[in-house]
Amino acid sequence: MTEVAVVGVADTLKGQVAKAFVVTNGVAQLDSDEARHQLEADIMRTVDQQLGAVARPAQVLFVSALPKTRSGKLLRRVVQAVCEGRDAGNNCKRWSAPHTVDARTESGTMGPLIRT
């Protein structure tokens, strides 16, 4: 893993749940669904051991890049808005790599996704 971002996303049952976005340094690690599920389980197990079950993300998504400002700060509000299917608003004008956010949907689970 090269980089991780965790944002709170609205949930009807719990109010808000954590979603983790992981940028991996080797795409070869994610060749198959089995490898992806294994890495996701490893991440969740590590969070459980080090921080406790209360901090475990509800979902781990693997992405190629995250939206950042020109100075390199992560735009968490943009990631959160994309996950919730909301318009990111003025935050979109500030990121340095707008190609990292894609308006396509993947199986209707997240609305617009961070590009993988």
DRENMI-802540 format. One record per residue: residue in one letter; y, z negated, x of N, C-alpha, C in turn. Coordinates in steps of 0.2 Angstrom, whole numbers, padded with zeros to 4 digits. Each point is the difference from the previous one (the first is absolute). Layout:
<zakol=a	nnorth=Y	nup=Z	neast=X	canorth=Y	caup=Z	caeast=X	cnorth=Y	cup=Z	ceast=X> .
...
***
This chain:
<zakol=m	nnorth=-0006	nup=0000	neast=0004	canorth=0006	caup=0000	caeast=-0004	cnorth=0006	cup=0000	ceast=0004> .
<zakol=t	nnorth=0005	nup=0004	neast=-0001	canorth=0006	caup=0001	caeast=0003	cnorth=0006	cup=-0004	ceast=-0003> .
<zakol=e	nnorth=0000	nup=0000	neast=-0007	canorth=0005	caup=-0003	caeast=-0004	cnorth=-0002	cup=-0002	ceast=-0007> .
<zakol=v	nnorth=0002	nup=-0005	neast=-0003	canorth=-0002	caup=-0002	caeast=-0006	cnorth=0006	cup=-0002	ceast=-0004> .
<zakol=a	nnorth=0001	nup=0002	neast=-0006	canorth=0005	caup=-0003	caeast=-0005	cnorth=-0003	cup=-0002	ceast=-0006> .
<zakol=v	nnorth=0002	nup=-0006	neast=-0002	canorth=-0003	caup=-0003	caeast=-0006	cnorth=0006	cup=-0001	ceast=-0005> .
<zakol=v	nnorth=-0001	nup=0002	neast=-0006	canorth=0006	caup=-0001	caeast=-0005	cnorth=-0003	cup=-0002	ceast=-0007> .
<zakol=g	nnorth=0004	nup=-0004	neast=-0003	canorth=-0002	caup=-0003	caeast=-0007	cnorth=0001	cup=0006	ceast=-0005> .
<zakol=v	nnorth=-0005	nup=0001	neast=-0004	canorth=0000	caup=0005	caeast=-0005	cnorth=-0001	cup=-0003	ceast=-0007> .
<zakol=a	nnorth=0004	nup=0002	neast=-0005	canorth=-0001	caup=-0003	caeast=-0007	cnorth=-0007	cup=0001	ceast=-0002> .
<zakol=d	nnorth=-0003	nup=-0006	neast=-0004	canorth=-0006	caup=0000	caeast=-0002	cnorth=0000	cup=-0003	ceast=-0007> .
<zakol=t	nnorth=-0003	nup=0003	neast=-0005	canorth=0000	caup=-0003	caeast=-0007	cnorth=-0004	cup=-0006	ceast=-0001> .
<zakol=l	nnorth=-0005	nup=-0002	neast=0004	canorth=-0004	caup=-0006	caeast=0000	cnorth=0003	cup=-0005	ceast=0004> .
<zakol=k	nnorth=0002	nup=0001	neast=0006	canorth=0002	caup=-0005	caeast=0005	cnorth=0007	cup=0000	ceast=0001> .
<zakol=g	nnorth=0004	nup=0004	neast=-0003	canorth=0007	caup=0001	caeast=0001	cnorth=0002	cup=0004	ceast=0006> .
<zakol=q	nnorth=-0003	nup=-0002	neast=0006	canorth=0001	caup=0004	caeast=0006	cnorth=-0006	cup=-0001	ceast=0005> .
<zakol=v	nnorth=-0002	nup=0006	neast=0003	canorth=-0005	caup=0000	caeast=0004	cnorth=0002	cup=0003	ceast=0007> .
<zakol=a	nnorth=-0003	nup=-0001	neast=0005	canorth=0001	caup=0003	caeast=0007	cnorth=-0004	cup=0006	ceast=0001> .
<zakol=k	nnorth=0003	nup=0005	neast=0002	canorth=-0003	caup=0006	caeast=0002	cnorth=0002	cup=0002	ceast=0008> .
<zakol=a	nnorth=-0005	nup=0001	neast=0004	canorth=0001	caup=0001	caeast=0007	cnorth=-0001	cup=0007	ceast=0001> .
<zakol=f	nnorth=0005	nup=0003	neast=0005	canorth=0000	caup=0007	caeast=0002	cnorth=-0001	cup=-0001	ceast=0007> .
<zakol=v	nnorth=-0006	nup=0004	neast=0003	canorth=-0002	caup=-0001	caeast=0007	cnorth=0001	cup=0007	ceast=0003> .
<zakol=v	nnorth=0003	nup=0000	neast=0005	canorth=0001	caup=0006	caeast=0004	cnorth=-0005	cup=-0001	ceast=0006> .
<zakol=t	nnorth=-0005	nup=0005	neast=0000	canorth=-0005	caup=-0001	caeast=0006	cnorth=0001	cup=0005	ceast=0005> .
<zakol=n	nnorth=-0002	nup=-0003	neast=0006	canorth=0001	caup=0005	caeast=0006	cnorth=-0005	cup=0005	ceast=0001> .
<zakol=g	nnorth=-0006	nup=-0001	neast=-0003	canorth=-0005	caup=0005	caeast=0000	cnorth=-0002	cup=0002	ceast=-0006> .
<zakol=v	nnorth=0001	nup=0007	neast=-0002	canorth=-0003	caup=0002	caeast=-0006	cnorth=-0007	cup=0001	ceast=0000> .
<zakol=a	nnorth=-0003	nup=0000	neast=0005	canorth=-0008	caup=0000	caeast=0001	cnorth=-0003	cup=-0006	ceast=-0004> .
<zakol=q	nnorth=0004	nup=-0006	neast=0000	canorth=-0003	caup=-0006	caeast=-0003	cnorth=-0001	cup=0001	ceast=-0007> .
<zakol=l	nnorth=0004	nup=0005	neast=-0003	canorth=0000	caup=0001	caeast=-0007	cnorth=-0003	cup=0006	ceast=-0003> .
<zakol=d	nnorth=-0005	nup=0003	neast=0004	canorth=-0003	caup=0006	caeast=-0002	cnorth=-0004	cup=0000	ceast=-0006> .
<zakol=s	nnorth=-0003	nup=-0006	neast=-0002	canorth=-0004	caup=0000	caeast=-0006	cnorth=0002	cup=-0006	ceast=-0004> .
<zakol=d	nnorth=-0001	nup=0001	neast=-0007	canorth=0001	caup=-0006	caeast=-0004	cnorth=-0003	cup=-0006	ceast=0002> .
<zakol=e	nnorth=-0006	nup=0000	neast=0003	canorth=-0003	caup=-0006	caeast=0002	cnorth=0004	cup=-0003	ceast=0006> .
<zakol=a	nnorth=0002	nup=0004	neast=0004	canorth=0004	caup=-0003	caeast=0006	cnorth=0007	cup=-0003	ceast=-0003> .
<zakol=r	nnorth=0003	nup=0003	neast=-0005	canorth=0006	caup=-0002	caeast=-0002	cnorth=-0001	cup=-0007	ceast=-0004> .
<zakol=h	nnorth=-0005	nup=0000	neast=-0004	canorth=-0002	caup=-0006	caeast=-0003	cnorth=-0002	cup=-0006	ceast=0004> .
<zakol=q	nnorth=-0003	nup=0002	neast=0006	canorth=-0002	caup=-0005	caeast=0005	cnorth=0006	cup=-0003	ceast=0003> .
<zakol=l	nnorth=0005	nup=0004	neast=0002	canorth=0006	caup=-0002	caeast=0003	cnorth=0004	cup=-0004	ceast=-0005> .
<zakol=e	nnorth=0001	nup=0002	neast=-0006	canorth=0003	caup=-0004	caeast=-0005	cnorth=-0003	cup=-0007	ceast=-0001> .
<zakol=a	nnorth=-0007	nup=0000	neast=0000	canorth=-0003	caup=-0007	caeast=0000	cnorth=0001	cup=-0004	ceast=0006> .
<zakol=d	nnorth=0001	nup=0003	neast=0006	canorth=0001	caup=-0004	caeast=0006	cnorth=0007	cup=-0003	ceast=0000> .
<zakol=i	nnorth=0005	nup=0004	neast=-0003	canorth=0007	caup=-0002	caeast=-0001	cnorth=0000	cup=-0006	ceast=-0004> .
<zakol=m	nnorth=-0003	nup=0001	neast=-0006	canorth=0000	caup=-0006	caeast=-0005	cnorth=-0003	cup=-0006	ceast=0003> .
<zakol=r	nnorth=-0006	nup=0001	neast=0003	canorth=-0003	caup=-0006	caeast=0003	cnorth=0004	cup=-0003	ceast=0005> .
<zakol=t	nnorth=0004	nup=0004	neast=0004	canorth=0004	caup=-0003	caeast=0005	cnorth=0006	cup=-0004	ceast=-0003> .
<zakol=v	nnorth=0003	nup=0003	neast=-0005	canorth=0005	caup=-0004	caeast=-0004	cnorth=-0002	cup=-0006	ceast=-0003> .
<zakol=d	nnorth=-0006	nup=0000	neast=-0003	canorth=-0004	caup=-0006	caeast=-0003	cnorth=0000	cup=-0006	ceast=0005> .
<zakol=q	nnorth=-0003	nup=0002	neast=0006	canorth=-0001	caup=-0005	caeast=0006	cnorth=0006	cup=-0002	ceast=0003> .
<zakol=q	nnorth=0005	nup=0004	neast=0001	canorth=0006	caup=-0003	caeast=0003	cnorth=0006	cup=-0002	ceast=-0005> .
<zakol=l	nnorth=0000	nup=0002	neast=-0006	canorth=0006	caup=-0002	caeast=-0004	cnorth=-0003	cup=-0003	ceast=-0007> .
<zakol=g	nnorth=-0006	nup=0002	neast=-0001	canorth=-0003	caup=-0003	caeast=-0007	cnorth=0000	cup=0005	ceast=-0005> .
<zakol=a	nnorth=-0005	nup=-0001	neast=-0005	canorth=-0001	caup=0005	caeast=-0005	cnorth=0007	cup=0001	ceast=-0004> .
<zakol=v	nnorth=0004	nup=-0005	neast=-0001	canorth=0006	caup=0001	caeast=-0004	cnorth=0005	cup=0006	ceast=0003> .
<zakol=a	nnorth=-0001	nup=0002	neast=0007	canorth=0004	caup=0005	caeast=0003	cnorth=-0003	cup=0006	ceast=0000> .
<zakol=r	nnorth=-0007	nup=0001	neast=-0002	canorth=-0003	caup=0006	caeast=0000	cnorth=0003	cup=0005	ceast=-0004> .
<zakol=p	nnorth=0001	nup=0007	neast=0002	canorth=0003	caup=0005	caeast=-0004	cnorth=-0005	cup=0002	ceast=-0005> .
<zakol=a	nnorth=0002	nup=0002	neast=-0006	canorth=-0004	caup=0003	caeast=-0005	cnorth=-0003	cup=0007	ceast=0002> .
<zakol=q	nnorth=0004	nup=0003	neast=0004	canorth=-0003	caup=0007	caeast=0002	cnorth=0003	cup=0002	ceast=0007> .
<zakol=v	nnorth=-0004	nup=0003	neast=0004	canorth=0002	caup=0002	caeast=0006	cnorth=0000	cup=0008	ceast=0000> .
<zakol=l	nnorth=0006	nup=0003	neast=0002	canorth=0000	caup=0007	caeast=0000	cnorth=0002	cup=0003	ceast=0007> .
<zakol=f	nnorth=-0004	nup=0005	neast=0002	canorth=0001	caup=0002	caeast=0007	cnorth=0005	cup=0007	ceast=-0001> .
<zakol=v	nnorth=0005	nup=-0001	neast=0004	canorth=0005	caup=0006	caeast=0000	cnorth=0002	cup=0002	ceast=0007> .
<zakol=s	nnorth=0003	nup=0006	neast=0001	canorth=0001	caup=0003	caeast=0006	cnorth=0007	cup=-0003	ceast=0003> .
<zakol=a	nnorth=0005	nup=-0001	neast=-0005	canorth=0006	caup=-0003	caeast=0002	cnorth=0003	cup=-0004	ceast=-0005> .
<zakol=l	nnorth=0005	nup=-0004	neast=0002	canorth=0004	caup=-0004	caeast=-0005	cnorth=0007	cup=0002	ceast=0000> .
<zakol=p	nnorth=0004	nup=0000	neast=-0006	canorth=0007	caup=0001	caeast=0001	cnorth=0004	cup=-0005	ceast=0003> .
<zakol=k	nnorth=0005	nup=0002	neast=0005	canorth=0004	caup=-0004	caeast=0004	cnorth=0007	cup=0002	ceast=0000> .
<zakol=t	nnorth=0004	nup=-0004	neast=0002	canorth=0007	caup=0002	caeast=0001	cnorth=0001	cup=0003	ceast=0007> .
<zakol=r	nnorth=0005	nup=0003	neast=0002	canorth=0001	caup=0003	caeast=0006	cnorth=-0001	cup=-0005	ceast=0006> .
<zakol=s	nnorth=0002	nup=-0007	neast=-0001	canorth=-0001	caup=-0005	caeast=0005	cnorth=-0007	cup=-0002	ceast=0000> .
<zakol=g	nnorth=-0005	nup=0002	neast=-0004	canorth=-0007	caup=-0002	caeast=0000	cnorth=-0002	cup=-0005	ceast=-0004> .
<zakol=k	nnorth=0004	nup=-0003	neast=-0005	canorth=-0002	caup=-0005	caeast=-0004	cnorth=-0003	cup=0003	ceast=-0006> .
<zakol=l	nnorth=-0005	nup=-0003	neast=-0002	canorth=-0004	caup=0002	caeast=-0006	cnorth=0004	cup=-0001	ceast=-0006> .
<zakol=l	nnorth=-0001	nup=0005	neast=-0005	canorth=0004	caup=0000	caeast=-0006	cnorth=-0005	cup=-0003	ceast=-0005> .
<zakol=r	nnorth=-0001	nup=-0006	neast=-0001	canorth=-0005	caup=-0003	caeast=-0004	cnorth=0002	cup=0001	ceast=-0008> .
<zakol=r	nnorth=0006	nup=0000	neast=-0001	canorth=0002	caup=0002	caeast=-0007	cnorth=-0002	cup=0007	ceast=-0002> .
<zakol=v	nnorth=0000	nup=0005	neast=0004	canorth=-0002	caup=0006	caeast=-0001	cnorth=-0008	cup=0000	ceast=-0001> .
<zakol=v	nnorth=-0003	nup=-0003	neast=0004	canorth=-0008	caup=-0001	caeast=-0001	cnorth=-0001	cup=-0003	ceast=-0007> .
<zakol=q	nnorth=0003	nup=-0005	neast=-0001	canorth=-0001	caup=-0004	caeast=-0006	cnorth=0001	cup=0005	ceast=-0006> .
<zakol=a	nnorth=0006	nup=0003	neast=0000	canorth=0002	caup=0004	caeast=-0006	cnorth=-0005	cup=0006	ceast=-0001> .
<zakol=v	nnorth=-0002	nup=0003	neast=0006	canorth=-0005	caup=0005	caeast=-0001	cnorth=-0007	cup=-0002	ceast=-0003> .
<zakol=c	nnorth=-0002	nup=-0006	neast=0002	canorth=-0006	caup=-0003	caeast=-0003	cnorth=0001	cup=-0001	ceast=-0007> .
<zakol=e	nnorth=0005	nup=-0003	neast=-0002	canorth=0001	caup=-0001	caeast=-0007	cnorth=0003	cup=0006	ceast=-0004> .
<zakol=g	nnorth=0000	nup=0006	neast=0003	canorth=0002	caup=0006	caeast=-0004	cnorth=0007	cup=0000	ceast=-0002> .
<zakol=r	nnorth=0005	nup=-0004	neast=0004	canorth=0007	caup=0000	caeast=-0002	cnorth=0003	cup=0005	ceast=0005> .
<zakol=d	nnorth=0006	nup=0001	neast=-0002	canorth=0005	caup=0004	caeast=0005	cnorth=0002	cup=-0004	ceast=0005> .
<zakol=a	nnorth=0000	nup=0002	neast=0006	canorth=0002	caup=-0004	caeast=0006	cnorth=0007	cup=-0001	ceast=0001> .
<zakol=g	nnorth=0004	nup=0004	neast=-0004	canorth=0007	caup=0000	caeast=-0001	cnorth=0004	cup=0001	ceast=0007> .
<zakol=n	nnorth=0005	nup=-0003	neast=0001	canorth=0004	caup=0001	caeast=0006	cnorth=-0004	cup=-0002	ceast=0007> .
<zakol=n	nnorth=-0005	nup=-0003	neast=-0001	canorth=-0004	caup=-0002	caeast=0006	cnorth=-0003	cup=0007	ceast=0004> .
<zakol=c	nnorth=-0001	nup=0005	neast=-0004	canorth=-0003	caup=0006	caeast=0002	cnorth=0005	cup=0003	ceast=0005> .
<zakol=k	nnorth=0006	nup=-0001	neast=-0001	canorth=0005	caup=0004	caeast=0005	cnorth=0000	cup=-0003	ceast=0007> .
<zakol=r	nnorth=-0003	nup=-0006	neast=0001	canorth=0001	caup=-0003	caeast=0006	cnorth=-0006	cup=0001	ceast=0005> .
<zakol=w	nnorth=-0006	nup=0002	neast=-0003	canorth=-0006	caup=0001	caeast=0005	cnorth=0001	cup=0006	ceast=0004> .
<zakol=s	nnorth=-0003	nup=-0001	neast=0006	canorth=0000	caup=0005	caeast=0005	cnorth=-0005	cup=0006	ceast=-0001> .
<zakol=a	nnorth=-0006	nup=-0002	neast=-0004	canorth=-0005	caup=0005	caeast=0000	cnorth=-0002	cup=0001	ceast=-0008> .
<zakol=p	nnorth=0004	nup=0003	neast=-0004	canorth=-0001	caup=0001	caeast=-0007	cnorth=-0007	cup=0003	ceast=-0002> .
<zakol=h	nnorth=-0003	nup=0004	neast=0005	canorth=-0006	caup=0003	caeast=-0001	cnorth=-0006	cup=-0005	ceast=-0001> .
<zakol=t	nnorth=0002	nup=-0006	neast=0002	canorth=-0006	caup=-0005	caeast=-0001	cnorth=-0001	cup=-0002	ceast=-0007> .
<zakol=v	nnorth=0004	nup=0001	neast=-0004	canorth=-0001	caup=-0002	caeast=-0007	cnorth=-0001	cup=0007	ceast=-0004> .
<zakol=d	nnorth=-0005	nup=0000	neast=-0004	canorth=-0002	caup=0006	caeast=-0003	cnorth=0000	cup=-0002	ceast=-0008> .
<zakol=a	nnorth=0002	nup=0005	neast=-0004	canorth=0001	caup=-0001	caeast=-0007	cnorth=-0007	cup=0001	ceast=-0004> .
<zakol=r	nnorth=-0005	nup=0003	neast=0004	canorth=-0006	caup=0001	caeast=-0004	cnorth=-0004	cup=-0006	ceast=-0002> .
<zakol=t	nnorth=-0005	nup=0000	neast=-0004	canorth=-0004	caup=-0006	caeast=-0002	cnorth=-0007	cup=0001	ceast=0002> .
<zakol=e	nnorth=-0003	nup=-0005	neast=0001	canorth=-0007	caup=0000	caeast=0002	cnorth=-0004	cup=-0004	ceast=-0005> .
<zakol=s	nnorth=-0004	nup=0004	neast=-0004	canorth=-0004	caup=-0003	caeast=-0005	cnorth=0004	cup=-0005	ceast=-0005> .
<zakol=g	nnorth=0006	nup=0001	neast=0000	canorth=0004	caup=-0004	caeast=-0005	cnorth=0000	cup=-0008	ceast=0001> .
<zakol=t	nnorth=-0002	nup=-0002	neast=0006	canorth=0000	caup=-0007	caeast=0001	cnorth=0006	cup=-0003	ceast=0003> .
<zakol=m	nnorth=0004	nup=0003	neast=0003	canorth=0006	caup=-0003	caeast=0003	cnorth=0007	cup=0004	ceast=-0002> .
<zakol=g	nnorth=-0001	nup=0005	neast=-0003	canorth=0006	caup=0004	caeast=-0001	cnorth=0002	cup=0004	ceast=0006> .
<zakol=p	nnorth=0006	nup=0001	neast=0002	canorth=0002	caup=0003	caeast=0006	cnorth=-0003	cup=-0004	ceast=0006> .
<zakol=l	nnorth=-0003	nup=0004	neast=0005	canorth=-0003	caup=-0004	caeast=0006	cnorth=0004	cup=0001	ceast=0006> .
<zakol=i	nnorth=-0001	nup=-0004	neast=0005	canorth=0002	caup=0001	caeast=0007	cnorth=-0005	cup=0005	ceast=0002> .
<zakol=r	nnorth=0002	nup=0005	neast=0004	canorth=-0004	caup=0005	caeast=0002	cnorth=-0005	cup=-0002	ceast=0005> .
<zakol=t	nnorth=-0006	nup=0002	neast=-0001	canorth=-0006	caup=-0002	caeast=0004	cnorth=-0001	cup=0006	ceast=0005> .
***
